[in-house]
Amino acid sequence: MRDLEYILATTRCAHDNLGFIPAPTIQSFHLDRGLWLPVTTRRGRRVGFMLHGPVRSGLPLRIYQCVVEPDHRLREAATRAVDELRKRARDCGATEIILRCRENLPANAFWLAIGAQLIDQHPGGIRYRSPVNEYSLKT
């Protein structure tokens, strides 16, 4: 399965937990520019993805979406992907990694467990009223 097809299929399964990013944006901004990482098992099977913004010296790197298939959560695949993103950020001189996660999602425990610091909380939107936590992760 091609990368865009995989990402779209995976986001459809998790759509209630994600912000919407149009397919053309995923392709032109993230995939074509290399601003993404596959989340894989130790054997290389793709079990998720992470979409991120540009890596620039002196600026934060922003994660836009991080999705792991439910059967592969808590098995270190996401941690390895975050470690790879941290390496990219460090190598390019990014100051930190910033991400947002709705307060009611179990993923908050993951981000805290790998050392992310809660730096802000934003009000929920019209559709999803749950507040959104903003985290900073050292590179």
C-alpha positions as protocol buffer text, in pm:
chain_id: "A"
residue {
  index: 1
  type: MET
  ca { x: 0 y: 0 z: 0 }
}
residue {
  index: 2
  type: ARG
  ca { x: 133 y: 342 z: -94 }
}
residue {
  index: 3
  type: ASP
  ca { x: 210 y: 589 z: 184 }
}
residue {
  index: 4
  type: LEU
  ca { x: -81 y: 826 z: 121 }
}
residue {
  index: 5
  type: GLU
  ca { x: -329 y: 538 z: 94 }
}
residue {
  index: 6
  type: TYR
  ca { x: -202 y: 393 z: 422 }
}
residue {
  index: 7
  type: ILE
  ca { x: -220 y: 727 z: 603 }
}
residue {
  index: 8
  type: LEU
  ca { x: -573 y: 797 z: 479 }
}
residue {
  index: 9
  type: ALA
  ca { x: -693 y: 447 z: 573 }
}
residue {
  index: 10
  type: THR
  ca { x: -538 y: 477 z: 918 }
}
residue {
  index: 11
  type: THR
  ca { x: -682 y: 824 z: 980 }
}
residue {
  index: 12
  type: ARG
  ca { x: -1030 y: 701 z: 881 }
}
residue {
  index: 13
  type: CYS
  ca { x: -1008 y: 444 z: 1161 }
}
residue {
  index: 14
  type: ALA
  ca { x: -903 y: 711 z: 1414 }
}
residue {
  index: 15
  type: HIS
  ca { x: -1095 y: 1011 z: 1275 }
}
residue {
  index: 16
  type: ASP
  ca { x: -1269 y: 1092 z: 1605 }
}
residue {
  index: 17
  type: ASN
  ca { x: -931 y: 1149 z: 1770 }
}
residue {
  index: 18
  type: LEU
  ca { x: -761 y: 1355 z: 1499 }
}
residue {
  index: 19
  type: GLY
  ca { x: -776 y: 1694 z: 1343 }
}
residue {
  index: 20
  type: PHE
  ca { x: -857 y: 1688 z: 972 }
}
residue {
  index: 21
  type: ILE
  ca { x: -574 y: 1729 z: 722 }
}
residue {
  index: 22
  type: PRO
  ca { x: -682 y: 1711 z: 354 }
}
residue {
  index: 23
  type: ALA
  ca { x: -521 y: 1440 z: 140 }
}
residue {
  index: 24
  type: PRO
  ca { x: -358 y: 1693 z: -100 }
}
residue {
  index: 25
  type: THR
  ca { x: -192 y: 1863 z: 200 }
}
residue {
  index: 26
  type: ILE
  ca { x: -67 y: 1532 z: 336 }
}
residue {
  index: 27
  type: GLN
  ca { x: 82 y: 1452 z: -4 }
}
residue {
  index: 28
  type: SER
  ca { x: 232 y: 1791 z: -96 }
}
residue {
  index: 29
  type: PHE
  ca { x: 334 y: 1923 z: 246 }
}
residue {
  index: 30
  type: HIS
  ca { x: 430 y: 1608 z: 436 }
}
residue {
  index: 31
  type: LEU
  ca { x: 505 y: 1318 z: 201 }
}
residue {
  index: 32
  type: ASP
  ca { x: 665 y: 1506 z: -89 }
}
residue {
  index: 33
  type: ARG
  ca { x: 885 y: 1705 z: 152 }
}
residue {
  index: 34
  type: GLY
  ca { x: 981 y: 1414 z: 376 }
}
residue {
  index: 35
  type: LEU
  ca { x: 802 y: 1564 z: 676 }
}
residue {
  index: 36
  type: TRP
  ca { x: 673 y: 1238 z: 812 }
}
residue {
  index: 37
  type: LEU
  ca { x: 787 y: 914 z: 970 }
}
residue {
  index: 38
  type: PRO
  ca { x: 640 y: 567 z: 951 }
}
residue {
  index: 39
  type: VAL
  ca { x: 580 y: 401 z: 1287 }
}
residue {
  index: 40
  type: THR
  ca { x: 704 y: 44 z: 1251 }
}
residue {
  index: 41
  type: THR
  ca { x: 747 y: -273 z: 1450 }
}
residue {
  index: 42
  type: ARG
  ca { x: 1097 y: -402 z: 1519 }
}
residue {
  index: 43
  type: ARG
  ca { x: 1054 y: -623 z: 1211 }
}
residue {
  index: 44
  type: GLY
  ca { x: 970 y: -323 z: 993 }
}
residue {
  index: 45
  type: ARG
  ca { x: 593 y: -368 z: 960 }
}
residue {
  index: 46
  type: ARG
  ca { x: 421 y: -31 z: 933 }
}
residue {
  index: 47
  type: VAL
  ca { x: 175 y: 18 z: 1222 }
}
residue {
  index: 48
  type: GLY
  ca { x: 126 y: 394 z: 1218 }
}
residue {
  index: 49
  type: PHE
  ca { x: 267 y: 726 z: 1107 }
}
residue {
  index: 50
  type: MET
  ca { x: 374 y: 1067 z: 1230 }
}
residue {
  index: 51
  type: LEU
  ca { x: 325 y: 1387 z: 1030 }
}
residue {
  index: 52
  type: HIS
  ca { x: 544 y: 1679 z: 1133 }
}
residue {
  index: 53
  type: GLY
  ca { x: 640 y: 2026 z: 1023 }
}
residue {
  index: 54
  type: PRO
  ca { x: 968 y: 2157 z: 885 }
}
residue {
  index: 55
  type: VAL
  ca { x: 1283 y: 2106 z: 1092 }
}
residue {
  index: 56
  type: ARG
  ca { x: 1458 y: 2442 z: 1129 }
}
residue {
  index: 57
  type: SER
  ca { x: 1750 y: 2552 z: 1339 }
}
residue {
  index: 58
  type: GLY
  ca { x: 1651 y: 2766 z: 1635 }
}
residue {
  index: 59
  type: LEU
  ca { x: 1279 y: 2692 z: 1601 }
}
residue {
  index: 60
  type: PRO
  ca { x: 1045 y: 2429 z: 1745 }
}
residue {
  index: 61
  type: LEU
  ca { x: 943 y: 2128 z: 1540 }
}
residue {
  index: 62
  type: ARG
  ca { x: 568 y: 2062 z: 1544 }
}
residue {
  index: 63
  type: ILE
  ca { x: 402 y: 1720 z: 1529 }
}
residue {
  index: 64
  type: TYR
  ca { x: 70 y: 1749 z: 1345 }
}
residue {
  index: 65
  type: GLN
  ca { x: -50 y: 1390 z: 1376 }
}
residue {
  index: 66
  type: CYS
  ca { x: 80 y: 1074 z: 1534 }
}
residue {
  index: 67
  type: VAL
  ca { x: -128 y: 760 z: 1489 }
}
residue {
  index: 68
  type: VAL
  ca { x: -52 y: 404 z: 1597 }
}
residue {
  index: 69
  type: GLU
  ca { x: -282 y: 115 z: 1517 }
}
residue {
  index: 70
  type: PRO
  ca { x: -463 y: 9 z: 1839 }
}
residue {
  index: 71
  type: ASP
  ca { x: -315 y: -343 z: 1846 }
}
residue {
  index: 72
  type: HIS
  ca { x: 38 y: -199 z: 1842 }
}
residue {
  index: 73
  type: ARG
  ca { x: 13 y: 63 z: 2113 }
}
residue {
  index: 74
  type: LEU
  ca { x: 229 y: 16 z: 2423 }
}
residue {
  index: 75
  type: ARG
  ca { x: 480 y: -190 z: 2224 }
}
residue {
  index: 76
  type: GLU
  ca { x: 755 y: 71 z: 2177 }
}
residue {
  index: 77
  type: ALA
  ca { x: 688 y: 141 z: 1807 }
}
residue {
  index: 78
  type: ALA
  ca { x: 581 y: 501 z: 1873 }
}
residue {
  index: 79
  type: THR
  ca { x: 871 y: 554 z: 2112 }
}
residue {
  index: 80
  type: ARG
  ca { x: 1117 y: 451 z: 1839 }
}
residue {
  index: 81
  type: ALA
  ca { x: 950 y: 692 z: 1594 }
}
residue {
  index: 82
  type: VAL
  ca { x: 968 y: 976 z: 1846 }
}
residue {
  index: 83
  type: ASP
  ca { x: 1335 y: 894 z: 1910 }
}
residue {
  index: 84
  type: GLU
  ca { x: 1399 y: 921 z: 1534 }
}
residue {
  index: 85
  type: LEU
  ca { x: 1215 y: 1254 z: 1519 }
}
residue {
  index: 86
  type: ARG
  ca { x: 1415 y: 1381 z: 1817 }
}
residue {
  index: 87
  type: LYS
  ca { x: 1734 y: 1288 z: 1630 }
}
residue {
  index: 88
  type: ARG
  ca { x: 1618 y: 1477 z: 1320 }
}
residue {
  index: 89
  type: ALA
  ca { x: 1533 y: 1777 z: 1536 }
}
residue {
  index: 90
  type: ARG
  ca { x: 1868 y: 1769 z: 1721 }
}
residue {
  index: 91
  type: ASP
  ca { x: 2068 y: 1725 z: 1400 }
}
residue {
  index: 92
  type: CYS
  ca { x: 1903 y: 2032 z: 1247 }
}
residue {
  index: 93
  type: GLY
  ca { x: 1916 y: 2246 z: 1562 }
}
residue {
  index: 94
  type: ALA
  ca { x: 1543 y: 2258 z: 1641 }
}
residue {
  index: 95
  type: THR
  ca { x: 1479 y: 2394 z: 1991 }
}
residue {
  index: 96
  type: GLU
  ca { x: 1205 y: 2150 z: 2097 }
}
residue {
  index: 97
  type: ILE
  ca { x: 919 y: 1939 z: 1967 }
}
residue {
  index: 98
  type: ILE
  ca { x: 567 y: 2075 z: 2017 }
}
residue {
  index: 99
  type: LEU
  ca { x: 247 y: 1872 z: 1987 }
}
residue {
  index: 100
  type: ARG
  ca { x: -118 y: 1887 z: 2086 }
}
residue {
  index: 101
  type: CYS
  ca { x: -337 y: 1607 z: 2218 }
}
residue {
  index: 102
  type: ARG
  ca { x: -701 y: 1617 z: 2324 }
}
residue {
  index: 103
  type: GLU
  ca { x: -717 y: 1587 z: 2702 }
}
residue {
  index: 104
  type: ASN
  ca { x: -947 y: 1282 z: 2704 }
}
residue {
  index: 105
  type: LEU
  ca { x: -717 y: 1058 z: 2493 }
}
residue {
  index: 106
  type: PRO
  ca { x: -495 y: 784 z: 2638 }
}
residue {
  index: 107
  type: ALA
  ca { x: -208 y: 922 z: 2426 }
}
residue {
  index: 108
  type: ASN
  ca { x: -154 y: 1189 z: 2693 }
}
residue {
  index: 109
  type: ALA
  ca { x: -6 y: 919 z: 2919 }
}
residue {
  index: 110
  type: PHE
  ca { x: 235 y: 819 z: 2640 }
}
residue {
  index: 111
  type: TRP
  ca { x: 362 y: 1173 z: 2588 }
}
residue {
  index: 112
  type: LEU
  ca { x: 412 y: 1228 z: 2960 }
}
residue {
  index: 113
  type: ALA
  ca { x: 586 y: 889 z: 2997 }
}
residue {
  index: 114
  type: ILE
  ca { x: 848 y: 980 z: 2736 }
}
residue {
  index: 115
  type: GLY
  ca { x: 923 y: 1312 z: 2902 }
}
residue {
  index: 116
  type: ALA
  ca { x: 692 y: 1566 z: 2738 }
}
residue {
  index: 117
  type: GLN
  ca { x: 600 y: 1860 z: 2957 }
}
residue {
  index: 118
  type: LEU
  ca { x: 249 y: 2006 z: 2956 }
}
residue {
  index: 119
  type: ILE
  ca { x: 295 y: 2372 z: 2863 }
}
residue {
  index: 120
  type: ASP
  ca { x: -58 y: 2491 z: 2781 }
}
residue {
  index: 121
  type: GLN
  ca { x: -419 y: 2386 z: 2750 }
}
residue {
  index: 122
  type: HIS
  ca { x: -656 y: 2516 z: 2485 }
}
residue {
  index: 123
  type: PRO
  ca { x: -1037 y: 2506 z: 2491 }
}
residue {
  index: 124
  type: GLY
  ca { x: -1210 y: 2234 z: 2293 }
}
residue {
  index: 125
  type: GLY
  ca { x: -1390 y: 2311 z: 1971 }
}
residue {
  index: 126
  type: ILE
  ca { x: -1753 y: 2291 z: 1869 }
}
residue {
  index: 127
  type: ARG
  ca { x: -1745 y: 1925 z: 1766 }
}
residue {
  index: 128
  type: TYR
  ca { x: -1503 y: 1799 z: 2031 }
}
residue {
  index: 129
  type: ARG
  ca { x: -1546 y: 1989 z: 2352 }
}
residue {
  index: 130
  type: SER
  ca { x: -1257 y: 1821 z: 2532 }
}
residue {
  index: 131
  type: PRO
  ca { x: -972 y: 2065 z: 2602 }
}
residue {
  index: 132
  type: VAL
  ca { x: -651 y: 2019 z: 2403 }
}
residue {
  index: 133
  type: ASN
  ca { x: -321 y: 1978 z: 2587 }
}
residue {
  index: 134
  type: GLU
  ca { x: -7 y: 2126 z: 2438 }
}
residue {
  index: 135
  type: TYR
  ca { x: 323 y: 1955 z: 2516 }
}
residue {
  index: 136
  type: SER
  ca { x: 688 y: 2036 z: 2473 }
}
residue {
  index: 137
  type: LEU
  ca { x: 939 y: 1757 z: 2426 }
}
residue {
  index: 138
  type: LYS
  ca { x: 1313 y: 1817 z: 2454 }
}
residue {
  index: 139
  type: THR
  ca { x: 1518 y: 1718 z: 2153 }
}
